[in-house]
Amino acid sequence: MHDSRIGDLRIGTDIFPQAQSLGIFLHELIPLQIAKRASGWRRGSGKMEKDAVCESDRRFDFEIKTSSSGSKVFGNRSYAQPSSGGKERAGYYLTVNFEPWSIAAGKPAKLTLIRFGYLEHSDWIAQAKDTGQQARLSSEADAGKFIVLYPPR
């Protein structure tokens, strides 16, 4: 992450993305890196595909969720509802938690937790207010439906 460049500017030297921007970068770069290293994978395109697509078996497609929270991940409120003709919400998820840049403290951004697991729409809990846009995972799903990929145990 710290060696990445945008033009002639270096992330972590010249550019210090805010947490939301860093999450967007990770969300875009992860499927591209997988496709570069593993044949048969590609970045999803459009709203009907998941973020990473396995061309030989679409059951293995997965969504990517990033968060600057210590260990929690969040989704859109719609994740807590059954699919209705759009992208299937049940499936595999790669979750990436990170600490954002702390320029004042001289701390670089760093990955803190990467997990992989299978979730159903019922694993998500929507905000109670109709105007709320967020969903969080139930404590049971958060604790029991993922394997930890990083840090190594």
VEXDO-460254 format. One line per 2 residues: number of its first residue (from 1); their letters; for each residue x negated, y, z negated of C-alpha. Coordinates in steps of 0.1 Angstrom, whole numbers. Each point is the difference from the previous one (the first is absolute). Example, Ala and Ser with C-alpha at 12.3 -4.5 7.8 and 13.67 -1.06 7.14 Angstrom:
<recs>
1> AS> -123/-45/-78 | -14/34/7
</recs>
This chain:
<recs>
1> MH> 0/0/0 | -28/24/-9
3> DS> -18/-5/34 | 31/8/21
5> RI> -1/30/22 | 25/23/17
7> GD> -19/15/29 | -33/12/-14
9> LR> 15/4/-36 | -6/-27/-26
11> IG> 27/-11/-24 | -14/5/-35
13> TD> -26/25/10 | 20/26/21
15> IF> 36/-12/-4 | 16/-11/-32
17> PQ> 35/-13/9 | 28/4/-25
19> AQ> 15/-32/-14 | 29/0/25
21> SL> -23/5/30 | -24/-26/-13
23> GI> 29/-25/-3 | 10/8/36
25> FL> -35/-6/12 | -2/-33/-17
27> HE> 34/-10/13 | -12/7/36
29> LI> -35/-13/-3 | 6/-34/-17
31> PL> 20/-16/28 | -25/14/26
33> QI> -29/-16/-19 | 18/-33/-3
35> AK> 7/0/38 | -37/8/6
37> RA> -12/-29/-21 | 27/-27/6
39> SG> 13/-9/34 | 38/-2/4
41> WR> 7/29/-24 | 9/35/9
43> RG> 14/32/-16 | 38/1/1
45> SG> 17/25/22 | 33/17/-5
47> KM> 25/-3/-28 | 11/-36/9
49> EK> -35/-15/-7 | -18/-5/-32
51> DA> -34/18/-6 | -22/-30/10
53> VC> 13/-24/26 | -11/-36/5
55> ES> 6/-7/37 | -1/-38/-4
57> DR> 25/-2/-28 | 21/30/-9
59> RF> 9/-15/-34 | -34/12/-12
61> DF> 5/36/9 | -4/22/-30
63> EI> 7/35/-14 | -27/21/-16
65> KT> 8/21/-31 | -26/24/-14
67> SS> 1/19/-33 | -22/23/-21
69> SG> 18/-15/-30 | -22/-22/-22
71> SK> 18/-33/9 | 35/9/11
73> VF> 13/2/36 | 31/17/13
75> GN> 22/-2/30 | 29/18/16
77> RS> 34/-4/-17 | 11/-21/30
79> YA> -24/-28/-10 | 23/-9/-28
81> QP> 29/-7/24 | 5/-30/24
83> SS> -12/5/35 | 27/13/24
85> GG> -12/-4/35 | -33/18/-5
87> KE> -34/-13/-11 | 3/-30/-23
89> RA> -9/11/-36 | -7/-34/-13
91> GY> -35/-12/7 | -37/4/-8
93> YL> -14/31/-15 | -36/12/-4
95> TV> -2/26/-27 | -30/23/-4
97> NF> -5/22/-31 | -26/26/-1
99> EP> -14/28/-21 | 1/33/19
101> WS> -29/24/4 | -9/20/-30
103> IA> -21/28/15 | -3/19/-32
105> AG> -12/-31/-19 | -22/-11/29
107> KP> 18/-33/3 | 5/-16/34
109> AK> 32/-17/9 | -1/-37/-6
111> LT> 21/-31/5 | 12/-14/-34
113> LI> 24/-29/9 | 9/-19/31
115> RF> 28/-27/-2 | 19/-21/24
117> GY> 34/-17/-5 | 35/-8/13
119> LE> 29/23/-10 | 37/-1/5
121> HS> 22/31/1 | 13/-10/-35
123> DW> -35/4/-14 | 3/38/5
125> IA> 20/23/-23 | 14/31/16
127> QA> 1/33/-19 | 34/3/-17
129> KD> 10/34/15 | 14/-2/35
131> TG> -23/29/9 | -31/-19/-12
133> QQ> -23/-13/28 | -23/-23/-19
135> AR> 0/-37/-9 | -23/-18/-25
137> LS> -6/-36/-5 | 16/-19/-28
139> SE> -24/-8/-28 | 4/-38/8
141> AD> -8/5/37 | -29/23/-8
143> AG> -15/-25/-24 | 7/-32/17
145> KF> 3/3/37 | -35/11/10
147> IV> -35/-14/1 | -28/24/-8
149> LY> -25/3/29 | -21/28/-16
151> PP> -16/4/-24 | -13/-35/0
153> R> 9/-19/-31
</recs>
